[in-house]
Every structure is written in structure tokens, then in C-alpha cells.
Amino acid sequence: MKSELKVIAQFTYSTEAQIIKGRLEADGIEAFLQDEYTIDTDPLISNAIGGVKLAVWTEDVMRAKTILESVAEYSVDDEGKALHCPECNSTQVKYYTTVNSFKAFASFLVTLLFSVLPFYTKHEYRCENCKNQFNLNG
């Protein structure tokens, strides 16, 4: 008999949680998602309710956390190789959406007021080591 469920990770979107859930299940760990359908119905409330929660049985927690740590959280190129920061050569690079221009801010306001998809967003990479922001195109 299984003991109880323990939440081991939280995700903003259910797609992220589904990928990790699939990875755990591929290794024989039974995993469950909480609040998945709520967030799929209204993604804007994800932060308010704590995101999609990934839970496993308590006896699988240590194995599941080991698998979670093995999954790379940093950006990779099209061939799956880690991206390197042009300043410090670190591989701790993440992909971000930024709102740092008037055009991006105006688009954000329209999106917020009318609940439509954003018209303009800017994406860039940021090194977690030296905080350098850069694009791959130059």
C-alpha cells in the first residue's frame, strides 16, 4: 500500500509539468499533477495558486528529486549542446521574455486589458552567473 503524496516541484505551465511527469514515469515512478486543469483553463492564475504541482509517493521522493536534478534547466542550442555566455563562458544561460521598451510595455497593457495574446514581446538570453543579457543573433 502506498503512503501519501508529496509535492516535489511546481511549474508555471502544465506543459512543463507534463514533460517532467513523463520523465519520472519512464523511470518507473508514479507521478501526479495537481491544479493542471485549473491552470489550463486560466493560465493567468498560475502564480496565485502556486502553479501546477508535481507529486509522487513519499517512498519515491528521493529517487524523483535525483531525476529532477539531472534534467538540465538551462538553455541549449538546436543540437542539444549547452549555450555559453559570451562574457564569462558559463553554461548557466536561461531564456527570458522582457518588457523593457515602450512598444513592449504598450503591448503588455493591451494584452492585460483585453486578454489577448501579446502582439510584441522581446526574448533574450541571460547568464545566471554574470547577469549578461544577449541574443544569439549578435
CNS distance restraints for C-alpha pairs under 8 A (distance, minus, plus):
assign (resid   2 and name CA) (resid  57 and name CA) 6.75 0.50 0.50
assign (resid   3 and name CA) (resid  57 and name CA) 6.52 0.50 0.50
assign (resid   3 and name CA) (resid  58 and name CA) 6.46 0.50 0.50
assign (resid   3 and name CA) (resid  59 and name CA) 7.57 0.50 0.50
assign (resid   4 and name CA) (resid  57 and name CA) 5.59 0.50 0.50
assign (resid   4 and name CA) (resid  58 and name CA) 5.90 0.50 0.50
assign (resid   5 and name CA) (resid  55 and name CA) 5.85 0.50 0.50
assign (resid   5 and name CA) (resid  56 and name CA) 5.31 0.50 0.50
assign (resid   5 and name CA) (resid  57 and name CA) 4.50 0.50 0.50
assign (resid   5 and name CA) (resid  58 and name CA) 5.85 0.50 0.50
assign (resid   6 and name CA) (resid  55 and name CA) 5.12 0.50 0.50
assign (resid   6 and name CA) (resid  56 and name CA) 5.55 0.50 0.50
assign (resid   6 and name CA) (resid  57 and name CA) 6.09 0.50 0.50
assign (resid   6 and name CA) (resid  58 and name CA) 5.77 0.50 0.50
assign (resid   6 and name CA) (resid  61 and name CA) 7.37 0.50 0.50
assign (resid   7 and name CA) (resid  53 and name CA) 6.19 0.50 0.50
assign (resid   7 and name CA) (resid  54 and name CA) 5.50 0.50 0.50
assign (resid   7 and name CA) (resid  55 and name CA) 4.04 0.50 0.50
assign (resid   7 and name CA) (resid  56 and name CA) 6.59 0.50 0.50
assign (resid   8 and name CA) (resid  53 and name CA) 7.61 0.50 0.50
assign (resid   8 and name CA) (resid  54 and name CA) 5.95 0.50 0.50
assign (resid   8 and name CA) (resid  55 and name CA) 5.69 0.50 0.50
assign (resid   8 and name CA) (resid  56 and name CA) 7.19 0.50 0.50
assign (resid   8 and name CA) (resid  61 and name CA) 7.17 0.50 0.50
assign (resid   8 and name CA) (resid  64 and name CA) 7.95 0.50 0.50
assign (resid   8 and name CA) (resid  65 and name CA) 7.12 0.50 0.50
assign (resid   9 and name CA) (resid  53 and name CA) 5.94 0.50 0.50
assign (resid   9 and name CA) (resid  54 and name CA) 5.24 0.50 0.50
assign (resid   9 and name CA) (resid  55 and name CA) 7.29 0.50 0.50
assign (resid  10 and name CA) (resid  17 and name CA) 7.65 0.50 0.50
assign (resid  10 and name CA) (resid  50 and name CA) 7.07 0.50 0.50
assign (resid  10 and name CA) (resid  51 and name CA) 5.75 0.50 0.50
assign (resid  10 and name CA) (resid  52 and name CA) 5.44 0.50 0.50
assign (resid  10 and name CA) (resid  53 and name CA) 4.52 0.50 0.50
assign (resid  10 and name CA) (resid  54 and name CA) 6.10 0.50 0.50
assign (resid  11 and name CA) (resid  16 and name CA) 6.41 0.50 0.50
assign (resid  11 and name CA) (resid  17 and name CA) 5.94 0.50 0.50
assign (resid  11 and name CA) (resid  51 and name CA) 5.26 0.50 0.50
assign (resid  11 and name CA) (resid  52 and name CA) 5.06 0.50 0.50
assign (resid  11 and name CA) (resid  53 and name CA) 6.53 0.50 0.50
assign (resid  11 and name CA) (resid  54 and name CA) 7.98 0.50 0.50
assign (resid  12 and name CA) (resid  16 and name CA) 7.62 0.50 0.50
assign (resid  12 and name CA) (resid  46 and name CA) 5.83 0.50 0.50
assign (resid  12 and name CA) (resid  47 and name CA) 6.94 0.50 0.50
assign (resid  12 and name CA) (resid  50 and name CA) 7.91 0.50 0.50
assign (resid  12 and name CA) (resid  51 and name CA) 4.83 0.50 0.50
assign (resid  12 and name CA) (resid  52 and name CA) 6.26 0.50 0.50
assign (resid  13 and name CA) (resid  17 and name CA) 6.83 0.50 0.50
assign (resid  13 and name CA) (resid  39 and name CA) 7.13 0.50 0.50
assign (resid  13 and name CA) (resid  40 and name CA) 7.67 0.50 0.50
assign (resid  13 and name CA) (resid  43 and name CA) 7.28 0.50 0.50
assign (resid  13 and name CA) (resid  46 and name CA) 7.41 0.50 0.50
assign (resid  13 and name CA) (resid  51 and name CA) 6.94 0.50 0.50
assign (resid  13 and name CA) (resid  52 and name CA) 6.53 0.50 0.50
assign (resid  14 and name CA) (resid  18 and name CA) 6.01 0.50 0.50
assign (resid  14 and name CA) (resid  36 and name CA) 5.60 0.50 0.50
assign (resid  14 and name CA) (resid  39 and name CA) 7.22 0.50 0.50
assign (resid  14 and name CA) (resid  40 and name CA) 6.86 0.50 0.50
assign (resid  14 and name CA) (resid  52 and name CA) 6.01 0.50 0.50
assign (resid  15 and name CA) (resid  19 and name CA) 6.38 0.50 0.50
assign (resid  16 and name CA) (resid  20 and name CA) 6.61 0.50 0.50
assign (resid  17 and name CA) (resid  21 and name CA) 5.96 0.50 0.50
assign (resid  17 and name CA) (resid  33 and name CA) 7.42 0.50 0.50
assign (resid  17 and name CA) (resid  52 and name CA) 6.79 0.50 0.50
assign (resid  17 and name CA) (resid  53 and name CA) 7.64 0.50 0.50
assign (resid  17 and name CA) (resid  54 and name CA) 6.68 0.50 0.50
assign (resid  18 and name CA) (resid  22 and name CA) 6.04 0.50 0.50
assign (resid  19 and name CA) (resid  23 and name CA) 6.35 0.50 0.50
assign (resid  20 and name CA) (resid  24 and name CA) 6.26 0.50 0.50
assign (resid  20 and name CA) (resid  68 and name CA) 7.60 0.50 0.50
assign (resid  21 and name CA) (resid  25 and name CA) 6.16 0.50 0.50
assign (resid  21 and name CA) (resid  31 and name CA) 5.91 0.50 0.50
assign (resid  21 and name CA) (resid  32 and name CA) 7.37 0.50 0.50
assign (resid  21 and name CA) (resid  33 and name CA) 7.92 0.50 0.50
assign (resid  21 and name CA) (resid  54 and name CA) 7.27 0.50 0.50
assign (resid  22 and name CA) (resid  26 and name CA) 6.05 0.50 0.50
assign (resid  23 and name CA) (resid  27 and name CA) 6.65 0.50 0.50
assign (resid  24 and name CA) (resid  28 and name CA) 6.57 0.50 0.50
assign (resid  24 and name CA) (resid  29 and name CA) 5.26 0.50 0.50
assign (resid  24 and name CA) (resid  30 and name CA) 7.16 0.50 0.50
assign (resid  24 and name CA) (resid  31 and name CA) 6.86 0.50 0.50
assign (resid  24 and name CA) (resid  64 and name CA) 6.61 0.50 0.50
assign (resid  24 and name CA) (resid  67 and name CA) 7.19 0.50 0.50
assign (resid  25 and name CA) (resid  29 and name CA) 4.86 0.50 0.50
assign (resid  25 and name CA) (resid  30 and name CA) 5.69 0.50 0.50
assign (resid  25 and name CA) (resid  31 and name CA) 6.63 0.50 0.50
assign (resid  29 and name CA) (resid  56 and name CA) 7.43 0.50 0.50
assign (resid  29 and name CA) (resid  60 and name CA) 6.70 0.50 0.50
assign (resid  29 and name CA) (resid  64 and name CA) 7.18 0.50 0.50
assign (resid  30 and name CA) (resid  56 and name CA) 6.25 0.50 0.50
assign (resid  30 and name CA) (resid  57 and name CA) 7.33 0.50 0.50
assign (resid  31 and name CA) (resid  54 and name CA) 6.85 0.50 0.50
assign (resid  31 and name CA) (resid  55 and name CA) 5.74 0.50 0.50
assign (resid  31 and name CA) (resid  56 and name CA) 4.82 0.50 0.50
assign (resid  31 and name CA) (resid  57 and name CA) 7.62 0.50 0.50
assign (resid  32 and name CA) (resid  54 and name CA) 5.82 0.50 0.50
assign (resid  32 and name CA) (resid  55 and name CA) 5.15 0.50 0.50
assign (resid  32 and name CA) (resid  56 and name CA) 6.34 0.50 0.50
assign (resid  33 and name CA) (resid  52 and name CA) 6.58 0.50 0.50
assign (resid  33 and name CA) (resid  53 and name CA) 5.57 0.50 0.50
assign (resid  33 and name CA) (resid  54 and name CA) 4.84 0.50 0.50
assign (resid  33 and name CA) (resid  55 and name CA) 6.28 0.50 0.50
assign (resid  34 and name CA) (resid  52 and name CA) 5.76 0.50 0.50
assign (resid  34 and name CA) (resid  53 and name CA) 4.99 0.50 0.50
assign (resid  34 and name CA) (resid  54 and name CA) 6.57 0.50 0.50
assign (resid  34 and name CA) (resid  55 and name CA) 7.58 0.50 0.50
assign (resid  35 and name CA) (resid  39 and name CA) 6.28 0.50 0.50
assign (resid  35 and name CA) (resid  51 and name CA) 7.19 0.50 0.50
assign (resid  35 and name CA) (resid  52 and name CA) 5.31 0.50 0.50
assign (resid  35 and name CA) (resid  53 and name CA) 6.75 0.50 0.50
assign (resid  36 and name CA) (resid  40 and name CA) 6.21 0.50 0.50
assign (resid  36 and name CA) (resid  52 and name CA) 5.35 0.50 0.50
assign (resid  36 and name CA) (resid  53 and name CA) 7.71 0.50 0.50
assign (resid  37 and name CA) (resid  41 and name CA) 6.07 0.50 0.50
assign (resid  38 and name CA) (resid  42 and name CA) 6.40 0.50 0.50
assign (resid  38 and name CA) (resid  43 and name CA) 7.93 0.50 0.50
assign (resid  39 and name CA) (resid  43 and name CA) 4.69 0.50 0.50
assign (resid  39 and name CA) (resid  44 and name CA) 7.56 0.50 0.50
assign (resid  39 and name CA) (resid  45 and name CA) 6.64 0.50 0.50
assign (resid  39 and name CA) (resid  46 and name CA) 5.71 0.50 0.50
assign (resid  39 and name CA) (resid  51 and name CA) 7.26 0.50 0.50
assign (resid  39 and name CA) (resid  52 and name CA) 7.17 0.50 0.50
assign (resid  42 and name CA) (resid  46 and name CA) 7.73 0.50 0.50
assign (resid  45 and name CA) (resid  49 and name CA) 6.40 0.50 0.50
assign (resid  46 and name CA) (resid  50 and name CA) 6.05 0.50 0.50
assign (resid  46 and name CA) (resid  51 and name CA) 4.50 0.50 0.50
assign (resid  46 and name CA) (resid  52 and name CA) 7.35 0.50 0.50
assign (resid  47 and name CA) (resid  51 and name CA) 5.63 0.50 0.50
assign (resid  56 and name CA) (resid  60 and name CA) 6.31 0.50 0.50
assign (resid  56 and name CA) (resid  61 and name CA) 6.35 0.50 0.50
assign (resid  56 and name CA) (resid  64 and name CA) 7.66 0.50 0.50
assign (resid  57 and name CA) (resid  61 and name CA) 6.62 0.50 0.50
assign (resid  60 and name CA) (resid  64 and name CA) 6.00 0.50 0.50
assign (resid  61 and name CA) (resid  65 and name CA) 6.06 0.50 0.50
assign (resid  62 and name CA) (resid  66 and name CA) 6.27 0.50 0.50
assign (resid  63 and name CA) (resid  67 and name CA) 6.41 0.50 0.50
assign (resid  64 and name CA) (resid  68 and name CA) 6.19 0.50 0.50
assign (resid  65 and name CA) (resid  69 and name CA) 6.16 0.50 0.50
assign (resid  66 and name CA) (resid  70 and name CA) 6.39 0.50 0.50
assign (resid  67 and name CA) (resid  71 and name CA) 6.57 0.50 0.50
assign (resid  73 and name CA) (resid  94 and name CA) 7.89 0.50 0.50
assign (resid  74 and name CA) (resid  82 and name CA) 7.41 0.50 0.50
assign (resid  74 and name CA) (resid  91 and name CA) 7.35 0.50 0.50
assign (resid  74 and name CA) (resid  92 and name CA) 5.83 0.50 0.50
assign (resid  74 and name CA) (resid  93 and name CA) 5.48 0.50 0.50
assign (resid  74 and name CA) (resid  94 and name CA) 5.33 0.50 0.50
assign (resid  75 and name CA) (resid  82 and name CA) 6.26 0.50 0.50
assign (resid  75 and name CA) (resid  83 and name CA) 6.07 0.50 0.50
assign (resid  75 and name CA) (resid  92 and name CA) 7.78 0.50 0.50
assign (resid  75 and name CA) (resid  93 and name CA) 5.69 0.50 0.50
assign (resid  75 and name CA) (resid  94 and name CA) 5.34 0.50 0.50
assign (resid  75 and name CA) (resid  95 and name CA) 6.57 0.50 0.50
assign (resid  76 and name CA) (resid  80 and name CA) 5.21 0.50 0.50
assign (resid  76 and name CA) (resid  81 and name CA) 5.19 0.50 0.50
assign (resid  76 and name CA) (resid  82 and name CA) 4.35 0.50 0.50
assign (resid  76 and name CA) (resid  83 and name CA) 5.19 0.50 0.50
assign (resid  77 and name CA) (resid  81 and name CA) 5.50 0.50 0.50
assign (resid  77 and name CA) (resid  82 and name CA) 6.38 0.50 0.50
assign (resid  77 and name CA) (resid  83 and name CA) 6.14 0.50 0.50
assign (resid  82 and name CA) (resid  91 and name CA) 5.93 0.50 0.50
assign (resid  83 and name CA) (resid  91 and name CA) 5.64 0.50 0.50
assign (resid  83 and name CA) (resid  92 and name CA) 7.95 0.50 0.50
assign (resid  83 and name CA) (resid  93 and name CA) 6.49 0.50 0.50
assign (resid  84 and name CA) (resid  89 and name CA) 5.01 0.50 0.50
assign (resid  84 and name CA) (resid  90 and name CA) 5.37 0.50 0.50
assign (resid  84 and name CA) (resid  91 and name CA) 4.73 0.50 0.50
assign (resid  84 and name CA) (resid  92 and name CA) 7.56 0.50 0.50
assign (resid  84 and name CA) (resid  93 and name CA) 6.91 0.50 0.50
assign (resid  85 and name CA) (resid  89 and name CA) 4.57 0.50 0.50
assign (resid  85 and name CA) (resid  90 and name CA) 5.31 0.50 0.50
assign (resid  85 and name CA) (resid  91 and name CA) 6.51 0.50 0.50
assign (resid  85 and name CA) (resid  92 and name CA) 7.83 0.50 0.50
assign (resid  85 and name CA) (resid  93 and name CA) 6.74 0.50 0.50
assign (resid  85 and name CA) (resid 127 and name CA) 6.05 0.50 0.50
assign (resid  85 and name CA) (resid 132 and name CA) 7.51 0.50 0.50
assign (resid  87 and name CA) (resid 130 and name CA) 7.78 0.50 0.50
assign (resid  87 and name CA) (resid 132 and name CA) 7.03 0.50 0.50
assign (resid  88 and name CA) (resid 129 and name CA) 7.88 0.50 0.50
assign (resid  88 and name CA) (resid 130 and name CA) 6.88 0.50 0.50
assign (resid  90 and name CA) (resid 127 and name CA) 7.20 0.50 0.50
assign (resid  90 and name CA) (resid 129 and name CA) 6.69 0.50 0.50
assign (resid  91 and name CA) (resid 127 and name CA) 7.73 0.50 0.50
assign (resid  92 and name CA) (resid 127 and name CA) 5.75 0.50 0.50
assign (resid  92 and name CA) (resid 128 and name CA) 5.44 0.50 0.50
assign (resid  92 and name CA) (resid 129 and name CA) 6.42 0.50 0.50
assign (resid  93 and name CA) (resid 125 and name CA) 6.38 0.50 0.50
assign (resid  93 and name CA) (resid 126 and name CA) 5.57 0.50 0.50
assign (resid  93 and name CA) (resid 127 and name CA) 4.42 0.50 0.50
assign (resid  93 and name CA) (resid 128 and name CA) 5.96 0.50 0.50
assign (resid  94 and name CA) (resid 125 and name CA) 5.53 0.50 0.50
assign (resid  94 and name CA) (resid 126 and name CA) 5.46 0.50 0.50
assign (resid  94 and name CA) (resid 127 and name CA) 6.48 0.50 0.50
assign (resid  94 and name CA) (resid 128 and name CA) 7.20 0.50 0.50
assign (resid  95 and name CA) (resid 123 and name CA) 7.04 0.50 0.50
assign (resid  95 and name CA) (resid 124 and name CA) 5.83 0.50 0.50
assign (resid  95 and name CA) (resid 125 and name CA) 4.49 0.50 0.50
assign (resid  95 and name CA) (resid 126 and name CA) 6.44 0.50 0.50
assign (resid  96 and name CA) (resid 123 and name CA) 5.59 0.50 0.50
assign (resid  96 and name CA) (resid 124 and name CA) 5.50 0.50 0.50
assign (resid  96 and name CA) (resid 125 and name CA) 5.97 0.50 0.50
assign (resid  96 and name CA) (resid 126 and name CA) 7.07 0.50 0.50
assign (resid  97 and name CA) (resid 121 and name CA) 6.69 0.50 0.50
assign (resid  97 and name CA) (resid 122 and name CA) 5.67 0.50 0.50
assign (resid  97 and name CA) (resid 123 and name CA) 4.42 0.50 0.50
assign (resid  97 and name CA) (resid 124 and name CA) 6.52 0.50 0.50
assign (resid  98 and name CA) (resid 104 and name CA) 7.98 0.50 0.50
assign (resid  98 and name CA) (resid 121 and name CA) 6.90 0.50 0.50
assign (resid  98 and name CA) (resid 122 and name CA) 5.48 0.50 0.50
assign (resid  98 and name CA) (resid 123 and name CA) 6.03 0.50 0.50
assign (resid  98 and name CA) (resid 124 and name CA) 7.41 0.50 0.50
assign (resid  99 and name CA) (resid 104 and name CA) 5.20 0.50 0.50
assign (resid  99 and name CA) (resid 105 and name CA) 5.77 0.50 0.50
assign (resid  99 and name CA) (resid 108 and name CA) 7.76 0.50 0.50
assign (resid  99 and name CA) (resid 121 and name CA) 6.98 0.50 0.50
assign (resid  99 and name CA) (resid 122 and name CA) 6.85 0.50 0.50
assign (resid 100 and name CA) (resid 104 and name CA) 6.58 0.50 0.50
assign (resid 100 and name CA) (resid 105 and name CA) 7.00 0.50 0.50
assign (resid 101 and name CA) (resid 105 and name CA) 6.13 0.50 0.50
assign (resid 102 and name CA) (resid 106 and name CA) 5.98 0.50 0.50
assign (resid 103 and name CA) (resid 107 and name CA) 6.19 0.50 0.50
assign (resid 103 and name CA) (resid 120 and name CA) 7.24 0.50 0.50
assign (resid 104 and name CA) (resid 108 and name CA) 6.12 0.50 0.50
assign (resid 104 and name CA) (resid 120 and name CA) 5.73 0.50 0.50
assign (resid 104 and name CA) (resid 121 and name CA) 5.75 0.50 0.50
assign (resid 104 and name CA) (resid 122 and name CA) 7.24 0.50 0.50
assign (resid 105 and name CA) (resid 109 and name CA) 6.29 0.50 0.50
assign (resid 106 and name CA) (resid 110 and name CA) 6.30 0.50 0.50
assign (resid 107 and name CA) (resid 111 and name CA) 6.07 0.50 0.50
assign (resid 107 and name CA) (resid 118 and name CA) 6.09 0.50 0.50
assign (resid 107 and name CA) (resid 119 and name CA) 5.83 0.50 0.50
assign (resid 107 and name CA) (resid 120 and name CA) 5.86 0.50 0.50
assign (resid 107 and name CA) (resid 121 and name CA) 7.74 0.50 0.50
assign (resid 108 and name CA) (resid 112 and name CA) 6.07 0.50 0.50
assign (resid 108 and name CA) (resid 118 and name CA) 6.55 0.50 0.50
assign (resid 109 and name CA) (resid 113 and name CA) 6.02 0.50 0.50
assign (resid 110 and name CA) (resid 114 and name CA) 5.89 0.50 0.50
assign (resid 110 and name CA) (resid 115 and name CA) 7.74 0.50 0.50
assign (resid 110 and name CA) (resid 116 and name CA) 7.65 0.50 0.50
assign (resid 110 and name CA) (resid 118 and name CA) 7.83 0.50 0.50
assign (resid 111 and name CA) (resid 115 and name CA) 5.19 0.50 0.50
assign (resid 111 and name CA) (resid 116 and name CA) 5.02 0.50 0.50
assign (resid 111 and name CA) (resid 117 and name CA) 6.06 0.50 0.50
assign (resid 111 and name CA) (resid 118 and name CA) 5.52 0.50 0.50
assign (resid 111 and name CA) (resid 119 and name CA) 7.86 0.50 0.50
assign (resid 112 and name CA) (resid 116 and name CA) 7.50 0.50 0.50
assign (resid 124 and name CA) (resid 133 and name CA) 6.69 0.50 0.50
assign (resid 124 and name CA) (resid 134 and name CA) 5.87 0.50 0.50
assign (resid 124 and name CA) (resid 135 and name CA) 5.25 0.50 0.50
assign (resid 125 and name CA) (resid 133 and name CA) 5.64 0.50 0.50
assign (resid 125 and name CA) (resid 134 and name CA) 5.31 0.50 0.50
assign (resid 125 and name CA) (resid 135 and name CA) 5.90 0.50 0.50
assign (resid 125 and name CA) (resid 136 and name CA) 7.87 0.50 0.50
assign (resid 126 and name CA) (resid 131 and name CA) 5.95 0.50 0.50
assign (resid 126 and name CA) (resid 132 and name CA) 5.59 0.50 0.50
assign (resid 126 and name CA) (resid 133 and name CA) 4.38 0.50 0.50
assign (resid 126 and name CA) (resid 134 and name CA) 6.37 0.50 0.50
assign (resid 127 and name CA) (resid 131 and name CA) 4.86 0.50 0.50
assign (resid 127 and name CA) (resid 132 and name CA) 5.28 0.50 0.50
assign (resid 127 and name CA) (resid 133 and name CA) 6.54 0.50 0.50
assign (resid 128 and name CA) (resid 132 and name CA) 7.87 0.50 0.50
assign (resid 134 and name CA) (resid 138 and name CA) 7.45 0.50 0.50
